[in-house]
Each structure stands twice: as C-alpha cells, then as structure tokens.
Amino acid sequence: MENLTKQTHICMKTICCFVLISLLLLSIRVKGNSEEFSYDPCSEKGPKFWGELNIEWAKCGNGSIQSPIALSKWTADLTRGLGDLRRNYRPANAILRNDGHEIIVSIYILFLTYYVGFVYFFFILFNQFRSKIVFSSFTFNSMYPLELHMVHFNNVTQKTAVVGVLFEYGPRDPFIYMIERDIKYINIDGGEEFLGKVDPRVARLDGRKYFRYIGSLTTPPCTEGVIWTVMETVQTVAPYQVKLLQQALVEEKNARPLQKINGRDVFYFDPFSWQSVAAE
C-alpha cells in the first residue's frame, strides 16, 4: 500500500503543449507497433518473444509487475483507503483509429480527468477495445469476450492510469453502437477517421466496486508503473458487436496472456462492506 500511495499522492501542474506532444508520440508509437508484434502464441513475434523484438521492449520479457493478471476479491486486500472513483468526462472531438490490433478512439482534449488519490490524469484514449473469442485479459474467476481500456495520462509525472471494463454477452453496448458504422468502413492496420464530438460518458462505468494494482501496459513496450483500476461490474455487449470488432482487426485474438503477480499488492474496494460492518 505504501508504494501505491507514493505513486498516487503527487501534486500535478499541466502544460497544454506538452500533453499534445505526448498524444502525438503515443499515436506514432501505437501505429508503428502494428507491424512489429503479434498475439499469435506460435509466432516468432508472439507475446513470449516481445521482450526480444526490440531493446525498448525489454520489460515485456523481464519486467516484474506486468499486466494483465488474474483478479479475485477473495485473494485481494479489502481496503477502504481507496475511496470512490472520481471522473469528470465531457464531450470532445475524437478520432477513430485501427492499428490492426485494437480499435482506438482518441479523445483530444485536456479537461477530461480521472482522479486517483491526489493526482489528476487526463483522459486521452478509449484505448484497446480488445476482443477475443473465448478469453479476455483480466479474469474474475471467469472469462469474458471483450474488455475496454480507458487510458489516462499525467504529463508531469509521466504516469499512466487505466480503467478496465469487462463485457459479457447480452444487450448491445451503447458506446460501440455509436461508432459501429465508422468501424465497418475504417481500413485495417492504419485506418483513421474523424468522429466529431464524442461523449465518453456513454461508456458505462456502473458500480462502485473495483480492483486496484500497479502493473504495466498490455502491449509493447510493456511500460511498468501503470495504475490499474478494473471495475467489478461487468457490462454487456451484443455478439454481433464483438464480431464487428474482430472483423476489423488483423488478429481477432488480441489479449496478452496472464502475467505473474510476483507478490505485489492487489486491492479491492467495496464501499458497502464498511456499511455492513458499521451496522453490526
């Protein structure tokens, strides 16, 4: 808990031009990666070999706090110190991109924030609608067909915070529904389209229970120190929406295998557990 507190309790000041430069660099890196690695476990460019493909990706092979990991509230540390999530999202211009591995919606605005501890993270991407036929990256003693990563970045501290949302089959997801037509016509591996105004609040983040741990990016360069928040509430997605995402990608299976926890702290926040204790 001490390491987590140090990383999340840092004062922040923001410089607009630096954040925009960071967004540009991130876009270039993600696009370039599409030709350099694979999720195929039988490929020489598969997850097992990511750390050997590029010297800057070494953490993918030798990192000690990699993502994703298996999550369970029965083994996580229940803590009230985390508190409820605080989000401040607003409609903003967005760009839809397909890098061959993920469908990415980039939100280019500075005032979409996600609050972790005492640090504000700017919301830059709905990153990685990651679809897989059987498995998703994160597990709650079960498997899911789709997950959404909402990526936030703090330019001053150079820290990244990601909110993960899992999906099971059911009624269609409203955010994916909003961009379905654009997904159908965007080019595979490098396609890009201006979406106009997009409201991030359409993406459902129901429930107050979540997991928190320090991990990494789930794609090369597998940078560590990422603050992960994975919502316990599972959302629903229509089967045709998952198929639509799969058909738009070079690889329909795009989830990195589970990584070792290596003794790190994994926390679970449930506000209702404290209410029940108080009632007793």
Disulfide bonds with the S-S distance in Angstrom:
Cys60-Cys222 2.04
